[in-house]
Amino acid sequence: MKTTYEINNQTTLYMGDCVDILKKYNENSIDCIFADPPYLLSNNGFTCHSGKRTSVNKGEWDSSKGKDADYNFYESWLSECKRVLKPSGTIWISGTYHSIYLCGYMLQSLGFHILNDICWFKPNAPPNLSCRYFTCSHETVIWAKKDKNHKHFFDYKLMKNGIWDEDSYKKPKSQMRTVWSITAPKKSEKKFGRHPTQKPLELLKRIILASTKEGDIILDPFCGSGTTGVAALMLGRKFIGVEREKKYIDVSVKRFKEITDR
Ligand SMILES: C[S@@+](CC[C@H](N)C(=O)[O-])C[C@H]1O[C@@H](n2cnc3c(N)ncnc32)[C@H](O)[C@@H]1O
């Protein structure tokens, strides 16, 4: 079965387990990682999708395997990420409260240095149907560097002076803050198929522009529908993606080809 997809000489996608694939890469070889690991929230609960009550379950990949197994899995993929990152490299990890505290704990245990935690605010988040809790309307994205003593890249000027939302036109330029208001992926971003936890392209573009230069190598160990790769391709960065499920590889390949065939 085909497991490697060379889209062009800048973009490679692997179907398989991220820990196994990362082991094939040299240490200190990657500039930046975006990781959107399993949320561990598929617990048979309910959520709201398009105004209807639906199961919260995202897929087998998202269920908790128990505290110890989850801990061991997070430790193994994050250790591999640390090994392959260059000393000046940085990692972004996104998650909800189900997973993000384990990510933060593991980052600190493995000796990463946390730079920021971004609150990605979702202005169009669905309502909470039980009416017993606040409506979840954000995800946390932790930004950390491999080595505290190495200088990391941050495009401060672009983050300060870029046009990031409609309000940017009206306001005097000020430093970008850690709350980013970005809506769910647009319909056009899902035209090749749906992934239950697909990230908006705008979020990935901002992350890549903030922390990488043209030609840098970006890796995504939990590639899903390929959003990180799409943003990397559009912005002239090299990309390595890993995804376990063939149906999501197929969506990614179609999204990548739409850009390379233009
Ligand atoms: C939270 S989703 C990522 C969504 C992605 N950011 C996007 O925009 O589409 C996590 C993905 O990781 C995949 N996955 C889970 N465990 C994996 C593993 N051990 N190795 C590689 N992929 C894995 C799942 O199949 C799922 O598609």
The ligand as an SDF file (V2000), in Angstrom:
LIG
                    3D

 27 29  0  0  0  0  0  0  0  0999 V2000
   -6.9730   16.9140   15.8240 C   0  0  0  0  0  0  0  0  0  0  0  0
   -6.8210   16.0790   14.2850 S   0  0  0  0  0  0  0  0  0  0  0  0
   -5.8420   17.1830   13.2910 C   0  0  0  0  0  0  0  0  0  0  0  0
   -6.6610   18.0690   12.3880 C   0  0  0  0  0  0  0  0  0  0  0  0
   -5.8310   18.9510   11.4970 C   0  0  0  0  0  0  0  0  0  0  0  0
   -5.1050   19.9740   12.2520 N   0  0  0  0  0  0  0  0  0  0  0  0
   -6.6610   19.6330   10.4010 C   0  0  0  0  0  0  0  0  0  0  0  0
   -6.6720   20.8740   10.2750 O   0  0  0  0  0  0  0  0  0  0  0  0
   -7.3420   18.9010    9.6690 O   0  0  0  0  0  0  0  0  0  0  0  0
   -5.6870   14.8100   14.7030 C   0  0  0  0  0  0  0  0  0  0  0  0
   -5.3690   13.8340   13.5850 C   0  0  0  0  0  0  0  0  0  0  0  0
   -4.2980   12.9960   14.0180 O   0  0  0  0  0  0  0  0  0  0  0  0
   -4.4790   11.6930   13.4670 C   0  0  0  0  0  0  0  0  0  0  0  0
   -3.7140   10.7910   14.3590 N   0  0  0  0  0  0  0  0  0  0  0  0
   -4.0710   10.3260   15.5740 C   0  0  0  0  0  0  0  0  0  0  0  0
   -3.0750    9.5820   16.1060 N   0  0  0  0  0  0  0  0  0  0  0  0
   -2.0570    9.5990   15.2000 C   0  0  0  0  0  0  0  0  0  0  0  0
   -0.7550    9.0350   15.1770 C   0  0  0  0  0  0  0  0  0  0  0  0
   -0.2980    8.2820   16.1870 N   0  0  0  0  0  0  0  0  0  0  0  0
    0.0410    9.2730   14.0970 N   0  0  0  0  0  0  0  0  0  0  0  0
   -0.4030   10.0200   13.0580 C   0  0  0  0  0  0  0  0  0  0  0  0
   -1.6510   10.5730   13.0230 N   0  0  0  0  0  0  0  0  0  0  0  0
   -2.4590   10.3760   14.0820 C   0  0  0  0  0  0  0  0  0  0  0  0
   -5.9930   11.4860   13.4640 C   0  0  0  0  0  0  0  0  0  0  0  0
   -6.3730   10.5320   12.4880 O   0  0  0  0  0  0  0  0  0  0  0  0
   -6.5170   12.9060   13.1710 C   0  0  0  0  0  0  0  0  0  0  0  0
   -6.7990   13.0700   11.8040 O   0  0  0  0  0  0  0  0  0  0  0  0
  1  2  1  0
  2  3  1  0
  2 10  1  0
  3  4  1  0
  4  5  1  0
  5  6  1  0
  5  7  1  0
  7  8  2  0
  7  9  1  0
 10 11  1  0
 11 12  1  0
 11 26  1  0
 12 13  1  0
 13 14  1  0
 13 24  1  0
 14 15  1  0
 14 23  1  0
 15 16  2  0
 16 17  1  0
 17 18  1  0
 17 23  2  0
 18 19  1  0
 18 20  2  0
 20 21  1  0
 21 22  2  0
 22 23  1  0
 24 25  1  0
 24 26  1  0
 26 27  1  0
M  CHG  2   2   1   9  -1
M  END
$$$$
